[in-house]
Amino acid sequence: MKKPETVREIALDLIEKIENNQSFSHLLINDALKNSDLNQMDRGLLTELVYGTTQRRITLDFYLAPFLRQTPENWVLNLLRLSVYQLEFLDKVPEHAILHEAGEIARERGHDGVTKFVNGVLRNVIRKGVPKIEDISNETEQIAVESSLPTWLVKRWIAQFGAEKTREIGLSFLEAPSQSIRVNENKVTVAELQAELSAQGIETEQNAYIPEALMMERGSIAETQAYHNGRCTIQDESSMLVAHALQLEDGLRVLDACSAPGGKTTHIAEKMHNTGEIVALDIHPHKTKLVNKAAKRLDLTNITTEVLDARKASELFAQESFDRVLVDAPCSGFGVLRRKPDIKYSKTESDIDNLARIQQAILAEVGALLKENGILIYSTCTIDQTENRGVVENFLRNHPEFQLEQVHVPEKMIPYVQGDYLELVPTDIGSDGFFIAAFRKVTNK
């Protein structure tokens, strides 16, 4: 009978899958936790090991470099990364336990030579200590290693934000993400939901910027009756700003051009008090099912889904037939690296350029579907300016019938609206990085 896998064995398996299959870390971890019999402490450790080792891969490779004459087999390298992560970043795990577990995994997966190699490298790391990041003379390289961002991305962001802000942003992506929930105010008040959750040992705090947002302080929301009965939704607070930006009224017809998994779609529907019509598009059938599932949980009947590439929307919908249009565009995701750290290793500069072209094509297509004086919102969960300001400027050059207007946000968010844009980086309010631009259609052309 096969012995149960230890936390570190499961962690190594997940790290391997993330790297080899370019799978999303948060999805793999969630699946692993659902399918495991780990106790609460070990579940926390598994999440910490997988996220931490993945987030800090570049830093860990810098630490390991002096101790490796040649690059070992990939699973061995990941075992070393996992072990050095524990040695350098987890104070509560004793060195002898890390060495013992690494040796056991090496023996189980490899042979005596691998076991000796792993033990030798880790003993050297403990004896000699890792190299100092502050000794790196090149500023770009130092920021890249310290924040565990690819050098090409650091260069790019230094050009966009400056070196110091890039360092701050990069380090903020290494912090644990917070969890926020959106209260469905059609069903319950914020205060009522807080009291209900508190009675179950789930502590929340009112978000300082967004009235309907609660920040999770202790406990888990996903298995509560409040969640299952549609009184709240798990959503980052930055994403909640989109529904505010649309300046919604009851009875409007709204197009959500890139809607899955439905967080923003359902927020729009709630803001319109389940009136009017929201047409939600996605290119993948399984993703429109997610939108429908979210709408059903929240008892929203004003959402219709269509499987359609937004770049072909005019094939299905008449010109000037929507009061509001949202393009929450497919993007590089560089604003959500706390939750999906693997993105930074899989994306390239050419991906950014390709995505910008797709974003421009979607805006051009769906802009024609907006009525005169209607509002078009363009949003992304990236902080890269090519996909954000660059796409907006290109759209305005080619579409004189649109003009930018200041993004409409809750009162306490107004200081973060710079000019006509809302550009959030993770150091601003602690949320994901996010971008919103608002266009108004001023004339028929």
SULJOZI-V164844 format. One record per pair of residues at least 12 apart in sequence whose C-alpha atoms are under 7 Angstrom apart, sorted by the first residue. I is the first residue (numbers start at 1). GAP is how many residues later the second one is. D is the distance in whole Angstrom. If there is no record, write none. Layout:
i=<I,I>
gap=<GAP,GAP>
d=<D,D>
This chain:
i=<7,7,9,11,11,11,12,12,14,14,15,15,16,24,24,25,25,26,26,29,49,53,53,53,54,54,55,55,55,56,57,58,58,58,59,59,59,60,60,60,62,63,63,67,79,80,83,83,99,103,103,103,133,140,140,143,147,147,147,149,149,169,169,169,172,172,173,173,174,175,176,177,177,179,179,179,180,180,180,180,180,180,180,180,181,181,181,181,181,181,181,182,182,182,182,182,182,182,183,183,183,183,183,184,184,184,186,186,187,188,190,201,202,202,202,203,203,203,203,204,204,204,205,209,209,209,210,213,228,229,229,230,230,235,236,236,237,238,238,238,239,240,241,243,243,243,244,244,245,245,245,246,246,246,247,248,248,249,250,250,250,250,251,251,251,252,252,252,253,253,253,253,253,253,254,254,254,254,254,254,254,255,255,255,255,255,255,255,256,256,256,256,256,256,256,257,257,257,257,257,258,258,258,258,258,258,259,259,259,260,260,260,260,260,261,261,261,262,262,262,265,266,269,269,274,274,274,275,276,277,277,278,278,278,279,279,279,280,280,280,280,281,281,281,281,281,282,282,282,282,283,283,283,284,285,288,288,310,311,311,311,313,313,314,318,319,319,320,320,320,320,321,321,321,322,322,322,323,323,323,323,324,324,324,324,325,325,325,325,326,326,326,327,327,327,327,328,328,328,329,329,329,331,331,331,331,332,332,333,333,334,334,334,335,335,335,335,335,335,336,336,336,352,356,356,356,360,360,372,372,372,372,373,373,373,374,374,375,375,375,375,376,376,376,377,377,377,377,378,378,378,379,379,379,380,380,380,381,381,381,382,382,382,383,383,383,383,388,401,401,401,401,401,402,402,402,402,403,403,403,403,404,404,404,404,405,405,405,405,406,406,406,407,407,407,407,407,420,421,421,422,422,422,423,423>
gap=<35,39,96,35,38,39,66,67,14,36,35,39,59,316,318,315,317,313,314,18,33,28,29,32,287,288,93,119,286,92,91,87,90,91,86,87,89,21,24,25,83,67,68,54,23,38,15,19,20,12,15,16,13,14,15,24,20,23,24,21,195,256,257,258,254,255,164,165,164,163,162,161,162,36,37,57,33,34,35,36,54,55,56,57,32,33,34,51,52,53,54,30,31,32,50,51,52,53,29,30,48,49,50,47,48,86,84,87,44,43,22,18,16,17,18,13,14,15,16,12,13,14,12,201,203,204,200,24,69,68,69,67,68,28,195,196,194,193,194,196,25,24,168,21,24,25,164,165,162,163,164,78,129,131,161,23,24,23,22,23,25,26,21,24,25,24,25,71,23,24,25,69,70,71,23,24,25,68,69,70,71,23,24,25,67,69,70,71,22,23,24,25,69,70,71,23,24,53,69,70,23,24,52,69,70,71,21,22,23,22,27,28,30,31,26,29,30,28,29,32,15,29,31,33,26,27,28,27,26,25,26,24,25,26,24,25,26,23,24,25,26,24,25,26,27,29,24,25,26,27,24,25,26,23,22,17,19,52,50,51,54,52,53,51,51,49,50,48,49,50,51,48,49,50,47,48,49,47,48,51,52,46,50,51,52,45,50,51,52,50,51,52,36,50,51,52,50,51,52,30,50,51,24,49,50,51,20,50,48,49,47,48,49,46,47,48,97,98,99,45,96,97,35,30,31,35,31,35,69,70,71,72,67,68,69,66,67,63,64,65,66,62,63,64,59,60,61,62,58,59,60,56,57,58,54,55,56,52,53,54,51,52,53,42,50,51,52,47,40,41,42,43,44,37,38,39,40,36,37,38,39,16,34,35,36,15,33,34,35,14,15,32,13,14,15,30,31,17,15,16,13,14,15,12,13>
d=<7,6,7,6,6,6,7,7,7,7,6,7,7,6,7,6,7,7,6,7,7,7,6,6,7,7,7,6,5,5,6,6,5,7,5,6,5,6,7,7,7,5,6,6,7,7,6,7,7,6,7,6,7,6,6,6,7,5,5,7,7,7,6,6,6,6,6,5,6,7,7,6,6,6,6,7,7,6,4,6,6,6,6,6,6,5,6,6,5,4,5,6,5,6,5,5,6,6,5,6,6,4,7,5,5,7,7,7,6,6,7,7,5,5,7,6,5,5,7,5,5,7,7,7,5,6,6,6,7,6,7,5,4,7,7,7,6,6,6,6,7,7,6,7,6,5,6,6,6,5,6,7,7,7,7,7,7,6,5,7,6,6,7,5,4,5,6,6,6,5,6,5,5,7,6,5,6,6,6,5,6,6,5,6,7,6,5,6,7,6,5,6,6,5,6,6,5,6,6,5,6,5,7,6,6,6,5,6,6,6,5,6,7,6,6,5,5,7,4,6,7,6,7,7,6,6,6,6,6,5,6,6,5,6,6,5,6,7,6,5,6,6,5,6,6,7,7,5,6,6,5,5,5,6,6,6,7,6,6,5,6,7,6,7,6,6,4,6,4,4,4,6,6,6,6,5,6,6,6,5,7,7,6,5,6,7,7,5,6,6,5,6,7,6,5,6,6,5,6,6,6,6,6,6,7,7,6,6,5,5,7,4,6,5,4,5,5,4,6,7,5,6,7,7,5,6,6,7,5,6,6,6,6,5,5,6,6,7,6,5,7,6,5,6,7,6,5,6,6,5,6,5,4,6,6,5,7,6,4,6,6,6,7,7,6,6,7,7,6,6,5,7,6,6,6,5,6,5,5,7,7,7,6,4,6,6,6,6,7,4,7,7,6,6,7,6,6,7,6,5,6,5,7,5,7>
